[in-house]
Amino acid sequence: MKLHKGSLYWDTTFQREGFAKAERKEIYDAVIIGGGMSGALTAYVLSNEGYSIALIEQDEAGGGSTSANTGLLQFSNDIMLHELIKQIGEDKAVEFYLSCKEAMKNLQDVAEHAPFDVNFHTRESLYYASTEEDVARLKKEYDALRKHGFPVEFWKREDIEAYFPFSQPAAIVTEGDAEVNPLRLCMGAIYYAYERGMDVFEHTEVLGIQDTEERVLIKTTDGDFQARAVIVTTGYAPAPDMTIPQKDVKVTYAAATQPIEDLSFWRDRMMIWETKRPYLYMRLTDDNRIVVGGLDQNMDTLPDSEEHIAKKFGQLKSELQELFPEQKLHFDYEWTALFGESTDELPVIGRHPLEPHVYYLIGLGGNGTVYSMLGAYLLRDELAGKSNPNESILEIER
Ligand SMILES: Cc1cc2nc3c(=O)[nH]c(=O)nc-3n(C[C@H](O)[C@H](O)[C@H](O)COP(=O)(O)OP(=O)(O)OC[C@H]3O[C@@H](n4cnc5c(N)ncnc54)[C@H](O)[C@@H]3O)c2cc1C
C-alpha cells in the first residue's frame, strides 16, 4: 500500500546507512513489526528494559508515514480536552491528556539519547479560532486546560495582531510542545536500540502471525521468526491478520517552502494551527523553511490526477500566503500522503483481545507521534503485567 507520493523534505536531511545482517535468534522476547515511528519508539523503550528484540520492516525503516510526518509534537489533541471529557468522562480524559504531556517529556528523552541530532526544539503552539463562532469553544478549552493545571494562555485578537502579520479572533497558546525532524527521531530511536543489541531485518515482509499458547510464530518473506510477544506497529497499512476497528483513512497534503532569510515576522518560532476542520497547520524548520499541511480529503488511496494534486498545492499555498501576505513564498517540496484517524479520535493501543501475545500500537490521528510514545510505555507496562491508566481508554475493543 503506497502511503505517500511527491518530494519529501525530510528525506533530504538524513543519510541512510542500513544495518548489519543479523544472526536470527531462536526466539526473541519481543518482535516488532514495522520500522516507523511507533516501532522505533517501542524499540527504544523495550531496549531499556533489557529485552531481546527484533524489528522487522518490509521496506526501509522510517520510509512509511513517518517520513511524511510534519513533526509537530503537542500535548493538545485534535479532540479538545473539554470535548474528550464529554466523550469519556473527566477522570479518563484528564488522565489521557496528562499522559500526552508526559509523552512530550519522554520524546525529549529519546531525542537527547539519540546517537545524532534529531532537531528537537521546545516550542509554544498558537491554536487560533478560525471564526468568531469558535471563540467560545476555545475559551471553554482554555478553562478546562487551566482547571487541570496545563500551561496555557488566552490571547485576544489584539495579542495575535501584536505578534503576527495576520489577524484572528482569538487563540490559546500552549507551552511545552516541540518540533522535531520526524525521520531523524525515528532513525535515532532505532539506532539507539540497535546499539543495545536489537536485530533489524529490513526488506522482510511479515505475511502472517500465529499465536500459540507459549509463543508467536511470525511468517515472513525471509522465513519464520519466533517470539514471546509480537508488537504490530504497521501504521495506516492493513495489519497482518488483523482488522483494526474504527479506522478511517484520508488523503492529506504537506509542503516545505524555500528557506526564508528574515523570520522576524514569526513570533518565537511558534507552531500554529486552528480550530477549523480540516485544519491548516505550520511550523519552521532548522533551515528556516515553513512546513505547512492540511486540506484533508475523504479518500482511501492517493490521488492519481496530477491536475488535482497541483490544484490542492495551489490552494495550500494561497492559504499560507493569506496569513503572510508580505512574504514571497514558493514550495520547494510538496508531498501528499494517507492519514489514518479513528472515529473517536483516540489511538488504538493494547493487547489483542483473542491473541494474548500479540499487541497493537496504531497511532491514528494528528498527534500520532505523541500517541506512539505513550503507546510504547503502555505496552511496556502490559508486557510486564503492570497496570497502566490508559489501558482501558485505548484498548482495541472499546
Ligand atoms: C502528512 C502527514 C503529516 C503528519 N504530521 C504529523 C505531525 O505533525 N505530528 C504528529 O505527531 N504526527 C503527524 N502525522 C502522523 C504520523 O506521521 C504518524 O502517526 C506516524 O508516522 C505513524 O507511525 P507508524 O510507525 O505507526 O507508521 P509508519 O511510519 O507508516 O510505519 C509503519 C511501518 O510498518 C511497515 N509495515 C507495514 N506492513 C508491514 C508488514 N506486513 N511487514 C513488515 N513491515 C510492515 C511499513 O513499511 C512502515 O515502514 C502526520 C502524518 C502525515 C501523513
PDBQT file of the ligand as one rigid body, heavy atoms in Angstrom, charges set to zero:
ROOT
HETATM    1  C1  LIG A 401       1.287  14.494   6.013  1.00  0.00    +0.000 C 
HETATM    2  C2  LIG A 401       1.312  13.984   7.424  1.00  0.00    +0.000 A 
HETATM    3  C3  LIG A 401       1.631  14.861   8.441  1.00  0.00    +0.000 A 
HETATM    4  C4  LIG A 401       1.679  14.414   9.760  1.00  0.00    +0.000 A 
HETATM    5  N1  LIG A 401       2.039  15.293  10.707  1.00  0.00    +0.000 NA
HETATM    6  C5  LIG A 401       2.150  14.888  11.993  1.00  0.00    +0.000 A 
HETATM    7  C6  LIG A 401       2.607  15.775  12.991  1.00  0.00    +0.000 A 
HETATM    8  O1  LIG A 401       2.886  16.958  12.735  1.00  0.00    +0.000 OA
HETATM    9  N2  LIG A 401       2.738  15.310  14.252  1.00  0.00    +0.000 N 
HETATM   10  C7  LIG A 401       2.453  14.011  14.565  1.00  0.00    +0.000 A 
HETATM   11  O2  LIG A 401       2.580  13.635  15.725  1.00  0.00    +0.000 OA
HETATM   12  N3  LIG A 401       2.016  13.139  13.637  1.00  0.00    +0.000 NA
HETATM   13  C8  LIG A 401       1.866  13.542  12.361  1.00  0.00    +0.000 A 
HETATM   14  N4  LIG A 401       1.461  12.660  11.396  1.00  0.00    +0.000 N 
HETATM   15  C9  LIG A 401       1.160  11.293  11.801  1.00  0.00    +0.000 C 
HETATM   16  C10 LIG A 401       2.425  10.460  11.836  1.00  0.00    +0.000 C 
HETATM   17  O3  LIG A 401       3.088  10.529  10.611  1.00  0.00    +0.000 OA
HETATM   18  C11 LIG A 401       2.075   9.027  12.173  1.00  0.00    +0.000 C 
HETATM   19  O4  LIG A 401       1.456   8.991  13.425  1.00  0.00    +0.000 OA
HETATM   20  C12 LIG A 401       3.289   8.136  12.240  1.00  0.00    +0.000 C 
HETATM   21  O5  LIG A 401       4.112   8.252  11.121  1.00  0.00    +0.000 OA
HETATM   22  C13 LIG A 401       2.827   6.723  12.373  1.00  0.00    +0.000 C 
HETATM   23  O6  LIG A 401       3.990   5.942  12.523  1.00  0.00    +0.000 OA
HETATM   24  P1  LIG A 401       3.867   4.409  12.400  1.00  0.00    +0.000 P 
HETATM   25  O7  LIG A 401       5.164   3.826  12.814  1.00  0.00    +0.000 OA
HETATM   26  O8  LIG A 401       2.667   3.948  13.139  1.00  0.00    +0.000 OA
HETATM   27  O9  LIG A 401       3.581   4.174  10.843  1.00  0.00    +0.000 OA
HETATM   28  P2  LIG A 401       4.631   4.179   9.624  1.00  0.00    +0.000 P 
HETATM   29  O10 LIG A 401       5.599   5.263   9.712  1.00  0.00    +0.000 OA
HETATM   30  O11 LIG A 401       3.826   4.069   8.376  1.00  0.00    +0.000 OA
HETATM   31  O12 LIG A 401       5.426   2.845   9.850  1.00  0.00    +0.000 OA
HETATM   32  C14 LIG A 401       4.831   1.575   9.666  1.00  0.00    +0.000 C 
HETATM   33  C15 LIG A 401       5.874   0.696   9.039  1.00  0.00    +0.000 C 
HETATM   34  O13 LIG A 401       5.393  -0.637   9.008  1.00  0.00    +0.000 OA
HETATM   35  C16 LIG A 401       5.861  -1.234   7.823  1.00  0.00    +0.000 C 
HETATM   36  N5  LIG A 401       4.995  -2.385   7.533  1.00  0.00    +0.000 N 
HETATM   37  C17 LIG A 401       3.678  -2.353   7.201  1.00  0.00    +0.000 A 
HETATM   38  N6  LIG A 401       3.223  -3.597   6.998  1.00  0.00    +0.000 NA
HETATM   39  C18 LIG A 401       4.273  -4.439   7.204  1.00  0.00    +0.000 A 
HETATM   40  C19 LIG A 401       4.434  -5.846   7.135  1.00  0.00    +0.000 A 
HETATM   41  N7  LIG A 401       3.412  -6.656   6.826  1.00  0.00    +0.000 N 
HETATM   42  N8  LIG A 401       5.664  -6.359   7.384  1.00  0.00    +0.000 NA
HETATM   43  C20 LIG A 401       6.708  -5.553   7.718  1.00  0.00    +0.000 A 
HETATM   44  N9  LIG A 401       6.611  -4.213   7.786  1.00  0.00    +0.000 NA
HETATM   45  C21 LIG A 401       5.411  -3.660   7.546  1.00  0.00    +0.000 A 
HETATM   46  C22 LIG A 401       5.764  -0.119   6.792  1.00  0.00    +0.000 C 
HETATM   47  O14 LIG A 401       6.602  -0.371   5.685  1.00  0.00    +0.000 OA
HETATM   48  C23 LIG A 401       6.185   1.082   7.599  1.00  0.00    +0.000 C 
HETATM   49  O15 LIG A 401       7.561   1.383   7.499  1.00  0.00    +0.000 OA
HETATM   50  C24 LIG A 401       1.396  13.069  10.069  1.00  0.00    +0.000 A 
HETATM   51  C25 LIG A 401       1.063  12.186   9.044  1.00  0.00    +0.000 A 
HETATM   52  C26 LIG A 401       1.026  12.624   7.738  1.00  0.00    +0.000 A 
HETATM   53  C27 LIG A 401       0.686  11.651   6.668  1.00  0.00    +0.000 C 
ENDROOT
TORSDOF 0
